[in-house]
Structures are given as C-alpha cells and as structure tokens.
Amino acid sequence: MDVVPHDDDPVVVSIIPMGRRVHKVLIDQGNSANVIFWDAFVGLGVPLDQMCPFDDVLVWLACDHMEVRGYTDLRTTFLDGEAAKTIVVWYIVVKALSSYNILTGRPSLNRLEAVVSTAHLKMKFPADTGHIVTLRVDQAVAQKCYENS
C-alpha cells in the first residue's frame, strides 16, 4: 500500500492481544504507558479477576474524563502476515471516550525494538525468527480515527 502525501496522519495498526485481532491501535511514541480502553478490554473477554488495581496516577492531557479501572498483562502478537513477534504487554485499563481501542506506548515499542516512521506510515521491528516485521497503516482508518479524536 502506498502512502498518499499527508500532513499529520497517525500510525494506526492492528494487533492481536489474547489471540483476537484488535483494530484502531494507535502507535503513540509520546506515551509512557500502554492503554487499553474499556470497550476493547471487555470485547476481548478478559476475565475481570485478571485485572489488578492501579494505584498510580495516570496523567493524560487528551481526555476530559477518564476512569482508570486497573491494569492487566496480556500476551500480544504484532504481525504482518509473514513474520510475527509476541510479547507480554502491561496495559492500563481505562474507561474513557476514544476513537482508538488501544494506545501502544514506549514500553512496548522498546520491547519490540521498533522503529516507527510517520512519514512512511510504517513500523518495523525484528521478529524472533530474525525476519523483519513491517506493520503498515491503513491510511483511511488512521485519518478517520484522527478526525474523530
């Protein structure tokens, strides 16, 4: 997929936490946390007893009202159809309005050893097999999420 020249499209991909594909995942290099929104968390069918209390403060300027419900560790796969890498991601579960389902922040990007290019709307990282995984953005979805946010 070629990228149409743009001003500021976000990097939005699909990932697979708990064996179920989740779309509208924002790759957020400026975020020091991984966040999963309540509707996506419930949609994955994660047992509520798998969520732990979150006692820290979550500072987030993009939302007027946000309720932190807890945190959970989920086995998450990042794949491009040919190569994949699976890591355990520590997600903060929040109840807030968002056009995204998940925000993948620096902790996961660092564990993946990812390189993100907003100009090319791609993210690359090494798979466990040594191959390079390339996640490509669906630019129409990315633009729609950006408009809705």
Secondary structure, 3 states (H helix, E strand, C coil): CCCCCCCCCCCEEEEEECCCCEEEEEECCCCCCEEEEHHHHHHCCCCHHHCECCCCCCCCCCCCCCEEEEEEEEEEEEECCCCEEEEEEEEEEEECCCCCCEEECHHHHHHHCCEEECCCCEEEEECCCCCEEEEECCHHHHHHHHHHC
